[in-house]
Structure formats: C-alpha cells, structure tokens
Amino acid sequence: MAEELSQLTLVARKACFGLPTACPSCLPVYIYLKFAQLPFSLEFNLIHPDSDQIPYVESGTYVAYNNEKGGVIESLKEDGILDMDSEVHSVPEWISTKAMVNSWLADALMYELWVGSDGSSAHKIYYSDLPWPIGKFIYFKQVRMAKQLLGITKENADRREEEVHSISTSSFLLKIAHARGVDFIVSFSDFLLASNLVFTNAEVYASQETQDIFYAQIYRRATIAYGALSTRLGDQAYFFDRPTSLDAVFLGHALFTLQAFPETSVLRGKLLEHSNLVQYADKLKLEFVEGRSPSSTPPFHADPSSSFPRRAGSKPKSKPKKEKTEEEKKFKRRAKYFLVTQLVAVLVFLSLLGGSDDAEVELEDDDDLNYNE
C-alpha cells in the first residue's frame, strides 16, 4: 500500500486564477491529498476538458475516476487507499454539514459558473486553448447539462408560470372582492376588471418570475449554508478539530469562489460576508496550497477580500513559460489544421454561392431580352 501511495498521480484540469488547478471538481481532490501529506504528481489533461472522468487519481493499475463511486475522494476511502474521515464518518452533524456543502453550495457554484454569468471564468478554465467552434460547442453543451442537473427546464419554467399566473389572478380577484365588502366576485364586470388587471401585467410578471425563481432559491440556500458553516467553524482551525474531506471540499469551493469569480459575483459577495470563513480559506491556502507557514505571513486585513487577488485591476506578475509536452504540441497542430480546413470550407461555400447568384442574374437578363423581342 505504501508503495502505491508513493506513486500517486492526480490528473486534473489546468491551473489558472492563481490556483494549482482551476477546476471546482479537481481542487478538493488536490487539497485532500495535500491534507494527507502524501507525495503525488500533478498532470493536466488539455485534450478532453469536458470529460466527466476528470479528475482522476492513478497509481500503477489502480485508477479512481470522478464519475465512479461518488467521486475520487469517496473511491480512495472505499478502496482503502486514503480515509481521513474514519473518526467522523458516523457523526450526524458532520454528515449533514458535508451533504449541505455537496448539494447547496455545489449547486450555487455550478449555477454561477455556467448559467448566472457571462461564462468568462468557464471559458478560461475549460476551452480557452481550443479552436472557437469546438469551444462554443463545449460551452453550450455544459450550459445545457448544468440546467438539467439544476432542474432548470422548460417544463419547470412553464409550470412556474402557470402557478404564478394562477396566484396573481386569485389575488386580484380577492382584492376586488374585499374592496366591494364581499367574500367573492358577485358580477361579471368585476371579473372582467380583475382579468384586465391581470392580463395586462401577467406576461411580464410571469416571465420575470420564472427567470428569478431558480436564482432566488439557489442563492437563498447558499446564504443559509454559509451562515451555518460560519457558526460551526467559529474560531477553530477546522470544522471538526482535524482536517477531513469536508474541509477539502469546502476549501476547494471557497478558493474557487474567491479567486475564479469576478468582484461582481453574487456568490463571492455572500461568502465575503463571513470573515471567519475567508480567514479559514486564507490560512489553509497558505499552508497547504502555497506551502508557506501562516505565522510567516502578514496579519489578516480588515477587508476580507484583500487577502485574495482581484479579477480586475493590477496585472499579475509574468511567469516563465513551461515547456510544452509532445502531446500538447500535437493537439495544437491538429487544432490549427481543423481551423484552417473549416475556413477553407466556408470560403469554398461562399464562392459557390456567389457563382450561383451570378448565373441566376444572367438567366434573368436572357429572359428579359426574349420578352423584349
């Protein structure tokens, strides 16, 4: 077992935003291995950015994929490779807290990354190295998948609109009835008046409601989750006295939210309202991600956001370029070839289309001459 652990390799998505891997699924696995102080190598997969198998951990013939057994961390625990939850896995509060992070906060992050933003963060993480057509295809595919996972479907939207319209009509009818001093509508003219009030505003009201319903629900749950986590943490170093997978999952979420999302992010703003959670993320980032001792760093500033880099403003220091692997070079060549062939195909199509238009014009001119004769 020790021999296997000494040869672990974590395959993740690329690094950016000052994070070792800027992927909300990969970062918790990276932190979990760091908590255990296990030696492992980090490799990036740039060829399949939308694969649900990433991240994965491999060691010899052993592989733990993201889309199996509940994820990489659960696979490592179940297979007896690495379990940091042995002392807390039966504690009810630990179970419920982790479930809250894996559901409410994970949903909020997914919503903001793919649905509730302009997609700039997702672009940089997943498909900035790909040709434009492929990148756009992956983006729309991931947006559609995120909406399905979150339950944001046309059927749900239609049902919400019907509910909103029904509630709006009933409330207007009830208001008019109360204004007349009765418990129900007594004349058809009253009903027409109520209907007119409803239908002049129903379309705008219902469409706005369906746009906001998921937004409000997701961020309301995130607010509750952050508040509960802040209360649970207090001034402790970890949520349950020692690092567990709960700390790895939440720290990955917090670092991604604070560094990958812009200052206008709603989720980022809600997290920054809890200074002890931000301090917690700042301290553990220095110790386990950057490998520095927290005692050797400057004291925490009054503004929680000052500990994390801002997406807009000062430019980061330039880093020396890494030598590209043969696989990356081959992928780049193929991408360029694909882009060139697509451009040639478009040009050929336009030239043929232009030629056919000229031919039609000539035929029309010939017809006009025949009629004139």
Salt bridges, closest charged atoms under 4 A:
ASP50 OD2 - LYS141 NZ 2.96
GLU74 OE2 - LYS77 NZ 3.37
GLU74 OE2 - LYS98 NZ 3.12
ASP79 OD1 - LYS69 NZ 2.80
ASP85 OD2 - LYS77 NZ 2.71
GLU93 OE1 - ARG232 NH1 3.15
ASP129 OD2 - LYS14 NZ 3.19
ASP158 OD2 - LYS154 NZ 3.02
GLU163 OE2 - ARG159 NH1 3.24
GLU163 OE1 - ARG160 NH1 3.88
ASP190 OD1 - ARG180 NH1 2.94
GLU263 OE2 - ARG310 NH1 3.06
GLU287 OE1 - LYS283 NZ 3.65
GLU290 OE2 - LYS285 NZ 3.47
GLU290 OE1 - ARG292 NH2 2.52
ASP303 OD2 - ARG310 NH2 3.84
GLU326 OE2 - ARG333 NH2 3.86
